[in-house]
Amino acid sequence: MTVAQLIEVLKDMPSEAVVILEGDGALARLVGVNLEKSVMAGLPDEVVLSTDCEE
């Protein structure tokens, strides 16, 4: 999924909704978004979503 695709999906969601990520059979709140620039030509930059490790 690209950033543009994510934005398109999120536009229709309630603005007060909490973003939860699912992984390894557990749920965690999204607490951070970071841009990782590609160090190699031809590879796309990446957006890394971080969760609250205490949940």
C-alpha positions in Angstrom: 0.0 0.0 0.0 1.3 3.4 -0.8 0.8 6.6 1.2 -1.7 7.9 -1.4 -3.7 4.6 -1.0 -3.6 4.9 2.8 -4.8 8.5 2.7 -7.6 7.6 0.4 -8.9 4.9 2.7 -8.5 7.0 5.9 -10.4 9.9 4.3 -13.7 8.0 4.8 -13.0 7.1 8.4 -14.2 9.1 11.4 -11.5 11.6 12.4 -11.8 10.8 16.1 -11.2 7.0 15.6 -8.1 5.6 17.1 -5.7 3.8 14.7 -4.9 0.2 15.9 -2.4 -2.1 14.2 -2.8 -5.9 14.3 0.2 -8.1 14.4 1.3 -11.4 16.0 -2.2 -12.0 17.2 -2.3 -8.8 19.2 -3.5 -5.2 18.8 -1.6 -2.0 19.5 -2.2 1.7 19.1 -0.3 3.6 16.5 2.0 6.1 18.3 4.5 7.1 15.6 5.0 7.6 11.8 8.5 8.0 10.4 9.8 8.4 6.9 12.8 6.3 6.0 14.5 7.6 2.9 15.8 4.9 0.5 19.6 4.7 0.5 19.6 2.9 -2.9 18.7 4.5 -6.2 15.5 3.0 -7.6 14.0 1.8 -4.4 11.1 3.7 -2.9 11.2 5.6 0.5 9.3 3.8 3.3 6.9 5.0 5.9 7.3 3.1 9.2 4.3 2.9 11.6 5.3 2.4 15.3 3.2 1.0 18.0 3.1 1.3 21.7 5.2 -1.6 22.9 3.5 -1.5 26.4 0.2 -2.6 25.0 
